[in-house]
Amino acid sequence: MEDKENFDHILSRFKEADLEGKIDIYTSVRGLSVEQFKELLKYFPIKELGRLEKLMV
């Protein structure tokens, strides 16, 4: 249950963050499942995915 609450908090912060904040959260958070990372990407601007991809390499 704690993991779900933690993810819900991360997701809430992610939704409210500006682009730089979203990038910071996505690239710094650890321990999420693939499905949780996919959930975050639903709230990331599609046109900026290339920028995020470059930072993940």
PDB file with SEQRES, HELIX, SHEET and CRYST1 records, atoms N, CA, C and O in Angstrom:
SEQRES   1 A   57  MET GLU ASP LYS GLU ASN PHE ASP HIS ILE LEU SER ARG          
SEQRES   2 A   57  PHE LYS GLU ALA ASP LEU GLU GLY LYS ILE ASP ILE TYR          
SEQRES   3 A   57  THR SER VAL ARG GLY LEU SER VAL GLU GLN PHE LYS GLU          
SEQRES   4 A   57  LEU LEU LYS TYR PHE PRO ILE LYS GLU LEU GLY ARG LEU          
SEQRES   5 A   57  GLU LYS LEU MET VAL                                          
HELIX    1 AA1 GLU A    2  GLU A   16  1                                  15    
HELIX    2 AA2 LEU A   19  SER A   28  1                                  10    
HELIX    3 AA3 VAL A   34  LEU A   41  1                                   8    
HELIX    4 AA4 ILE A   46  GLU A   48  5                                   3    
HELIX    5 AA5 LEU A   49  MET A   56  1                                   8    
CRYST1    1.000    1.000    1.000  90.00  90.00  90.00 P 1           1          
ATOM      1  N   MET A   1       0.823  -1.199   0.000  1.00  0.00           N  
ATOM      2  CA  MET A   1       0.000   0.000   0.000  1.00  0.00           C  
ATOM      3  C   MET A   1       0.863   1.257   0.000  1.00  0.00           C  
ATOM      4  O   MET A   1       0.533   2.248  -0.651  1.00  0.00           O  
ATOM      5  N   GLU A   2       1.970   1.206   0.736  1.00  0.00           N  
ATOM      6  CA  GLU A   2       2.853   2.378   0.812  1.00  0.00           C  
ATOM      7  C   GLU A   2       3.427   2.724  -0.566  1.00  0.00           C  
ATOM      8  O   GLU A   2       3.562   3.898  -0.909  1.00  0.00           O  
ATOM      9  N   ASP A   3       3.763   1.693  -1.354  1.00  0.00           N  
ATOM     10  CA  ASP A   3       4.292   1.943  -2.694  1.00  0.00           C  
ATOM     11  C   ASP A   3       3.271   2.671  -3.563  1.00  0.00           C  
ATOM     12  O   ASP A   3       3.626   3.583  -4.310  1.00  0.00           O  
ATOM     13  N   LYS A   4       2.005   2.269  -3.467  1.00  0.00           N  
ATOM     14  CA  LYS A   4       0.960   2.927  -4.255  1.00  0.00           C  
ATOM     15  C   LYS A   4       0.800   4.375  -3.818  1.00  0.00           C  
ATOM     16  O   LYS A   4       0.654   5.264  -4.657  1.00  0.00           O  
ATOM     17  N   GLU A   5       0.825   4.618  -2.518  1.00  0.00           N  
ATOM     18  CA  GLU A   5       0.720   5.986  -2.015  1.00  0.00           C  
ATOM     19  C   GLU A   5       1.913   6.808  -2.474  1.00  0.00           C  
ATOM     20  O   GLU A   5       1.760   7.973  -2.842  1.00  0.00           O  
ATOM     21  N   ASN A   6       3.092   6.216  -2.454  1.00  0.00           N  
ATOM     22  CA  ASN A   6       4.288   6.905  -2.912  1.00  0.00           C  
ATOM     23  C   ASN A   6       4.171   7.242  -4.400  1.00  0.00           C  
ATOM     24  O   ASN A   6       4.489   8.358  -4.811  1.00  0.00           O  
ATOM     25  N   PHE A   7       3.714   6.275  -5.209  1.00  0.00           N  
ATOM     26  CA  PHE A   7       3.553   6.538  -6.635  1.00  0.00           C  
ATOM     27  C   PHE A   7       2.481   7.596  -6.875  1.00  0.00           C  
ATOM     28  O   PHE A   7       2.651   8.467  -7.729  1.00  0.00           O  
ATOM     29  N   ASP A   8       1.395   7.529  -6.141  1.00  0.00           N  
ATOM     30  CA  ASP A   8       0.338   8.534  -6.293  1.00  0.00           C  
ATOM     31  C   ASP A   8       0.882   9.936  -6.011  1.00  0.00           C  
ATOM     32  O   ASP A   8       0.512  10.897  -6.685  1.00  0.00           O  
ATOM     33  N   HIS A   9       1.755  10.043  -5.021  1.00  0.00           N  
ATOM     34  CA  HIS A   9       2.381  11.333  -4.702  1.00  0.00           C  
ATOM     35  C   HIS A   9       3.290  11.779  -5.851  1.00  0.00           C  
ATOM     36  O   HIS A   9       3.259  12.941  -6.257  1.00  0.00           O  
ATOM     37  N   ILE A  10       4.086  10.868  -6.365  1.00  0.00           N  
ATOM     38  CA  ILE A  10       4.977  11.181  -7.495  1.00  0.00           C  
ATOM     39  C   ILE A  10       4.145  11.605  -8.705  1.00  0.00           C  
ATOM     40  O   ILE A  10       4.466  12.593  -9.366  1.00  0.00           O  
ATOM     41  N   LEU A  11       3.087  10.864  -8.991  1.00  0.00           N  
ATOM     42  CA  LEU A  11       2.227  11.173 -10.136  1.00  0.00           C  
ATOM     43  C   LEU A  11       1.579  12.543  -9.982  1.00  0.00           C  
ATOM     44  O   LEU A  11       1.499  13.306 -10.945  1.00  0.00           O  
ATOM     45  N   SER A  12       1.127  12.850  -8.802  1.00  0.00           N  
ATOM     46  CA  SER A  12       0.518  14.155  -8.543  1.00  0.00           C  
ATOM     47  C   SER A  12       1.528  15.279  -8.771  1.00  0.00           C  
ATOM     48  O   SER A  12       1.216  16.277  -9.419  1.00  0.00           O  
ATOM     49  N   ARG A  13       2.735  15.114  -8.237  1.00  0.00           N  
ATOM     50  CA  ARG A  13       3.790  16.113  -8.444  1.00  0.00           C  
ATOM     51  C   ARG A  13       4.128  16.246  -9.929  1.00  0.00           C  
ATOM     52  O   ARG A  13       4.331  17.352 -10.431  1.00  0.00           O  
ATOM     53  N   PHE A  14       4.187  15.110 -10.622  1.00  0.00           N  
ATOM     54  CA  PHE A  14       4.523  15.099 -12.044  1.00  0.00           C  
ATOM     55  C   PHE A  14       3.480  15.860 -12.854  1.00  0.00           C  
ATOM     56  O   PHE A  14       3.829  16.665 -13.717  1.00  0.00           O  
ATOM     57  N   LYS A  15       2.216  15.611 -12.581  1.00  0.00           N  
ATOM     58  CA  LYS A  15       1.132  16.282 -13.311  1.00  0.00           C  
ATOM     59  C   LYS A  15       1.186  17.795 -13.133  1.00  0.00           C  
ATOM     60  O   LYS A  15       0.891  18.540 -14.068  1.00  0.00           O  
ATOM     61  N   GLU A  16       1.556  18.249 -11.958  1.00  0.00           N  
ATOM     62  CA  GLU A  16       1.566  19.678 -11.654  1.00  0.00           C  
ATOM     63  C   GLU A  16       2.848  20.387 -12.076  1.00  0.00           C  
ATOM     64  O   GLU A  16       2.877  21.614 -12.162  1.00  0.00           O  
ATOM     65  N   ALA A  17       3.897  19.634 -12.339  1.00  0.00           N  
ATOM     66  CA  ALA A  17       5.204  20.224 -12.642  1.00  0.00           C  
ATOM     67  C   ALA A  17       5.236  20.833 -14.040  1.00  0.00           C  
ATOM     68  O   ALA A  17       4.501  20.421 -14.938  1.00  0.00           O  
ATOM     69  N   ASP A  18       6.110  21.830 -14.195  1.00  0.00           N  
ATOM     70  CA  ASP A  18       6.374  22.357 -15.525  1.00  0.00           C  
ATOM     71  C   ASP A  18       7.290  21.356 -16.245  1.00  0.00           C  
ATOM     72  O   ASP A  18       7.647  20.326 -15.673  1.00  0.00           O  
ATOM     73  N   LEU A  19       7.664  21.648 -17.473  1.00  0.00           N  
ATOM     74  CA  LEU A  19       8.459  20.707 -18.268  1.00  0.00           C  
ATOM     75  C   LEU A  19       9.756  20.335 -17.565  1.00  0.00           C  
ATOM     76  O   LEU A  19      10.097  19.155 -17.485  1.00  0.00           O  
ATOM     77  N   GLU A  20      10.482  21.321 -17.057  1.00  0.00           N  
ATOM     78  CA  GLU A  20      11.754  21.034 -16.371  1.00  0.00           C  
ATOM     79  C   GLU A  20      11.524  20.158 -15.142  1.00  0.00           C  
ATOM     80  O   GLU A  20      12.314  19.257 -14.859  1.00  0.00           O  
ATOM     81  N   GLY A  21      10.459  20.421 -14.428  1.00  0.00           N  
ATOM     82  CA  GLY A  21      10.128  19.615 -13.254  1.00  0.00           C  
ATOM     83  C   GLY A  21       9.795  18.185 -13.627  1.00  0.00           C  
ATOM     84  O   GLY A  21      10.212  17.247 -12.948  1.00  0.00           O  
ATOM     85  N   LYS A  22       9.038  18.015 -14.715  1.00  0.00           N  
ATOM     86  CA  LYS A  22       8.699  16.675 -15.187  1.00  0.00           C  
ATOM     87  C   LYS A  22       9.972  15.915 -15.556  1.00  0.00           C  
ATOM     88  O   LYS A  22      10.133  14.748 -15.199  1.00  0.00           O  
ATOM     89  N   ILE A  23      10.867  16.582 -16.268  1.00  0.00           N  
ATOM     90  CA  ILE A  23      12.126  15.941 -16.649  1.00  0.00           C  
ATOM     91  C   ILE A  23      12.919  15.557 -15.414  1.00  0.00           C  
ATOM     92  O   ILE A  23      13.458  14.453 -15.344  1.00  0.00           O  
ATOM     93  N   ASP A  24      12.997  16.444 -14.446  1.00  0.00           N  
ATOM     94  CA  ASP A  24      13.733  16.164 -13.217  1.00  0.00           C  
ATOM     95  C   ASP A  24      13.141  14.964 -12.483  1.00  0.00           C  
ATOM     96  O   ASP A  24      13.875  14.076 -12.049  1.00  0.00           O  
ATOM     97  N   ILE A  25      11.834  14.935 -12.345  1.00  0.00           N  
ATOM     98  CA  ILE A  25      11.186  13.811 -11.660  1.00  0.00           C  
ATOM     99  C   ILE A  25      11.427  12.515 -12.421  1.00  0.00           C  
ATOM    100  O   ILE A  25      11.814  11.508 -11.827  1.00  0.00           O  
ATOM    101  N   TYR A  26      11.201  12.535 -13.733  1.00  0.00           N  
ATOM    102  CA  TYR A  26      11.306  11.312 -14.532  1.00  0.00           C  
ATOM    103  C   TYR A  26      12.718  10.744 -14.523  1.00  0.00           C  
ATOM    104  O   TYR A  26      12.900   9.527 -14.489  1.00  0.00           O  
ATOM    105  N   THR A  27      13.712  11.618 -14.554  1.00  0.00           N  
ATOM    106  CA  THR A  27      15.092  11.139 -14.624  1.00  0.00           C  
ATOM    107  C   THR A  27      15.704  10.837 -13.261  1.00  0.00           C  
ATOM    108  O   THR A  27      16.762  10.213 -13.192  1.00  0.00           O  
ATOM    109  N   SER A  28      15.066  11.264 -12.182  1.00  0.00           N  
ATOM    110  CA  SER A  28      15.676  11.054 -10.867  1.00  0.00           C  
ATOM    111  C   SER A  28      14.962  10.033  -9.992  1.00  0.00           C  
ATOM    112  O   SER A  28      15.564   9.497  -9.062  1.00  0.00           O  
ATOM    113  N   VAL A  29      13.700   9.756 -10.267  1.00  0.00           N  
ATOM    114  CA  VAL A  29      12.956   8.819  -9.427  1.00  0.00           C  
ATOM    115  C   VAL A  29      13.463   7.400  -9.679  1.00  0.00           C  
ATOM    116  O   VAL A  29      13.773   7.031 -10.812  1.00  0.00           O  
ATOM    117  N   ARG A  30      13.541   6.626  -8.621  1.00  0.00           N  
ATOM    118  CA  ARG A  30      14.040   5.248  -8.706  1.00  0.00           C  
ATOM    119  C   ARG A  30      12.990   4.290  -8.149  1.00  0.00           C  
ATOM    120  O   ARG A  30      12.154   4.666  -7.328  1.00  0.00           O  
ATOM    121  N   GLY A  31      13.054   3.058  -8.610  1.00  0.00           N  
ATOM    122  CA  GLY A  31      12.225   2.006  -8.047  1.00  0.00           C  
ATOM    123  C   GLY A  31      10.832   1.874  -8.616  1.00  0.00           C  
ATOM    124  O   GLY A  31      10.019   1.121  -8.080  1.00  0.00           O  
ATOM    125  N   LEU A  32      10.531   2.592  -9.696  1.00  0.00           N  
ATOM    126  CA  LEU A  32       9.209   2.460 -10.310  1.00  0.00           C  
ATOM    127  C   LEU A  32       9.208   1.296 -11.287  1.00  0.00           C  
ATOM    128  O   LEU A  32      10.244   0.926 -11.840  1.00  0.00           O  
ATOM    129  N   SER A  33       8.041   0.733 -11.487  1.00  0.00           N  
ATOM    130  CA  SER A  33       7.893  -0.330 -12.481  1.00  0.00           C  
ATOM    131  C   SER A  33       7.795   0.296 -13.875  1.00  0.00           C  
ATOM    132  O   SER A  33       7.613   1.505 -14.019  1.00  0.00           O  
ATOM    133  N   VAL A  34       7.919  -0.542 -14.875  1.00  0.00           N  
ATOM    134  CA  VAL A  34       7.767  -0.083 -16.258  1.00  0.00           C  
ATOM    135  C   VAL A  34       6.387   0.544 -16.443  1.00  0.00           C  
ATOM    136  O   VAL A  34       6.254   1.579 -17.095  1.00  0.00           O  
ATOM    137  N   GLU A  35       5.373  -0.079 -15.874  1.00  0.00           N  
ATOM    138  CA  GLU A  35       4.008   0.440 -15.993  1.00  0.00           C  
ATOM    139  C   GLU A  35       3.874   1.817 -15.344  1.00  0.00           C  
ATOM    140  O   GLU A  35       3.163   2.678 -15.862  1.00  0.00           O  
ATOM    141  N   GLN A  36       4.541   2.028 -14.229  1.00  0.00           N  
ATOM    142  CA  GLN A  36       4.485   3.324 -13.561  1.00  0.00           C  
ATOM    143  C   GLN A  36       5.189   4.398 -14.393  1.00  0.00           C  
ATOM    144  O   GLN A  36       4.704   5.525 -14.492  1.00  0.00           O  
ATOM    145  N   PHE A  37       6.327   4.052 -14.988  1.00  0.00           N  
ATOM    146  CA  PHE A  37       6.997   5.013 -15.871  1.00  0.00           C  
ATOM    147  C   PHE A  37       6.112   5.340 -17.071  1.00  0.00           C  
ATOM    148  O   PHE A  37       6.050   6.495 -17.494  1.00  0.00           O  
ATOM    149  N   LYS A  38       5.432   4.347 -17.621  1.00  0.00           N  
ATOM    150  CA  LYS A  38       4.508   4.583 -18.733  1.00  0.00           C  
ATOM    151  C   LYS A  38       3.378   5.512 -18.315  1.00  0.00           C  
ATOM    152  O   LYS A  38       2.953   6.373 -19.086  1.00  0.00           O  
ATOM    153  N   GLU A  39       2.895   5.334 -17.090  1.00  0.00           N  
ATOM    154  CA  GLU A  39       1.826   6.192 -16.572  1.00  0.00           C  
ATOM    155  C   GLU A  39       2.301   7.636 -16.520  1.00  0.00           C  
ATOM    156  O   GLU A  39       1.551   8.541 -16.887  1.00  0.00           O  
ATOM    157  N   LEU A  40       3.528   7.870 -16.072  1.00  0.00           N  
ATOM    158  CA  LEU A  40       4.069   9.233 -16.043  1.00  0.00           C  
ATOM    159  C   LEU A  40       4.121   9.823 -17.450  1.00  0.00           C  
ATOM    160  O   LEU A  40       3.799  10.993 -17.655  1.00  0.00           O  
ATOM    161  N   LEU A  41       4.528   9.006 -18.410  1.00  0.00           N  
ATOM    162  CA  LEU A  41       4.658   9.505 -19.783  1.00  0.00           C  
ATOM    163  C   LEU A  41       3.331   9.967 -20.383  1.00  0.00           C  
ATOM    164  O   LEU A  41       3.321  10.762 -21.322  1.00  0.00           O  
ATOM    165  N   LYS A  42       2.230   9.483 -19.857  1.00  0.00           N  
ATOM    166  CA  LYS A  42       0.920   9.940 -20.335  1.00  0.00           C  
ATOM    167  C   LYS A  42       0.739  11.438 -20.097  1.00  0.00           C  
ATOM    168  O   LYS A  42      -0.066  12.083 -20.768  1.00  0.00           O  
ATOM    169  N   TYR A  43       1.483  11.985 -19.149  1.00  0.00           N  
ATOM    170  CA  TYR A  43       1.352  13.400 -18.782  1.00  0.00           C  
ATOM    171  C   TYR A  43       2.564  14.213 -19.220  1.00  0.00           C  
ATOM    172  O   TYR A  43       2.770  15.330 -18.746  1.00  0.00           O  
ATOM    173  N   PHE A  44       3.360  13.657 -20.121  1.00  0.00           N  
ATOM    174  CA  PHE A  44       4.537  14.349 -20.635  1.00  0.00           C  
ATOM    175  C   PHE A  44       4.230  14.827 -22.049  1.00  0.00           C  
ATOM    176  O   PHE A  44       3.659  14.076 -22.839  1.00  0.00           O  
ATOM    177  N   PRO A  45       4.599  16.064 -22.382  1.00  0.00           N  
ATOM    178  CA  PRO A  45       4.308  16.579 -23.735  1.00  0.00           C  
ATOM    179  C   PRO A  45       5.002  15.745 -24.826  1.00  0.00           C  
ATOM    180  O   PRO A  45       6.222  15.584 -24.816  1.00  0.00           O  
ATOM    181  N   ILE A  46       4.221  15.233 -25.740  1.00  0.00           N  
ATOM    182  CA  ILE A  46       4.737  14.364 -26.799  1.00  0.00           C  
ATOM    183  C   ILE A  46       5.854  15.035 -27.586  1.00  0.00           C  
ATOM    184  O   ILE A  46       6.848  14.393 -27.926  1.00  0.00           O  
ATOM    185  N   LYS A  47       5.698  16.313 -27.873  1.00  0.00           N  
ATOM    186  CA  LYS A  47       6.704  17.005 -28.697  1.00  0.00           C  
ATOM    187  C   LYS A  47       8.053  17.132 -27.990  1.00  0.00           C  
ATOM    188  O   LYS A  47       9.048  17.469 -28.631  1.00  0.00           O  
ATOM    189  N   GLU A  48       8.106  16.872 -26.686  1.00  0.00           N  
ATOM    190  CA  GLU A  48       9.351  16.971 -25.919  1.00  0.00           C  
ATOM    191  C   GLU A  48       9.971  15.614 -25.607  1.00  0.00           C  
ATOM    192  O   GLU A  48      10.969  15.547 -24.890  1.00  0.00           O  
ATOM    193  N   LEU A  49       9.403  14.535 -26.129  1.00  0.00           N  
ATOM    194  CA  LEU A  49       9.921  13.198 -25.827  1.00  0.00           C  
ATOM    195  C   LEU A  49      11.362  13.010 -26.301  1.00  0.00           C  
ATOM    196  O   LEU A  49      12.137  12.313 -25.646  1.00  0.00           O  
ATOM    197  N   GLY A  50      11.726  13.613 -27.412  1.00  0.00           N  
ATOM    198  CA  GLY A  50      13.099  13.514 -27.900  1.00  0.00           C  
ATOM    199  C   GLY A  50      14.086  14.084 -26.896  1.00  0.00           C  
ATOM    200  O   GLY A  50      15.164  13.529 -26.687  1.00  0.00           O  
ATOM    201  N   ARG A  51      13.717  15.170 -26.291  1.00  0.00           N  
ATOM    202  CA  ARG A  51      14.581  15.795 -25.272  1.00  0.00           C  
ATOM    203  C   ARG A  51      14.748  14.861 -24.063  1.00  0.00           C  
ATOM    204  O   ARG A  51      15.853  14.696 -23.545  1.00  0.00           O  
ATOM    205  N   LEU A  52      13.658  14.264 -23.631  1.00  0.00           N  
ATOM    206  CA  LEU A  52      13.716  13.338 -22.500  1.00  0.00           C  
ATOM    207  C   LEU A  52      14.566  12.125 -22.858  1.00  0.00           C  
ATOM    208  O   LEU A  52      15.372  11.657 -22.053  1.00  0.00           O  
ATOM    209  N   GLU A  53      14.378  11.629 -24.062  1.00  0.00           N  
ATOM    210  CA  GLU A  53      15.140  10.451 -24.512  1.00  0.00           C  
ATOM    211  C   GLU A  53      16.642  10.730 -24.482  1.00  0.00           C  
ATOM    212  O   GLU A  53      17.417   9.875 -24.052  1.00  0.00           O  
ATOM    213  N   LYS A  54      17.059  11.902 -24.928  1.00  0.00           N  
ATOM    214  CA  LYS A  54      18.480  12.251 -24.916  1.00  0.00           C  
ATOM    215  C   LYS A  54      19.046  12.251 -23.507  1.00  0.00           C  
ATOM    216  O   LYS A  54      20.195  11.862 -23.301  1.00  0.00           O  
ATOM    217  N   LEU A  55      18.256  12.682 -22.539  1.00  0.00           N  
ATOM    218  CA  LEU A  55      18.707  12.740 -21.150  1.00  0.00           C  
ATOM    219  C   LEU A  55      18.762  11.363 -20.493  1.00  0.00           C  
ATOM    220  O   LEU A  55      19.475  11.171 -19.508  1.00  0.00           O  
ATOM    221  N   MET A  56      18.022  10.418 -21.031  1.00  0.00           N  
ATOM    222  CA  MET A  56      17.977   9.077 -20.449  1.00  0.00           C  
ATOM    223  C   MET A  56      19.125   8.204 -20.906  1.00  0.00           C  
ATOM    224  O   MET A  56      19.334   7.134 -20.334  1.00  0.00           O  
ATOM    225  N   VAL A  57      19.868   8.608 -21.896  1.00  0.00           N  
ATOM    226  CA  VAL A  57      20.966   7.780 -22.435  1.00  0.00           C  
ATOM    227  C   VAL A  57      22.165   7.836 -21.523  1.00  0.00           C  
ATOM    228  O   VAL A  57      23.185   7.208 -21.804  1.00  0.00           O  
TER     229      VAL A  57                                                      
END                                                                             
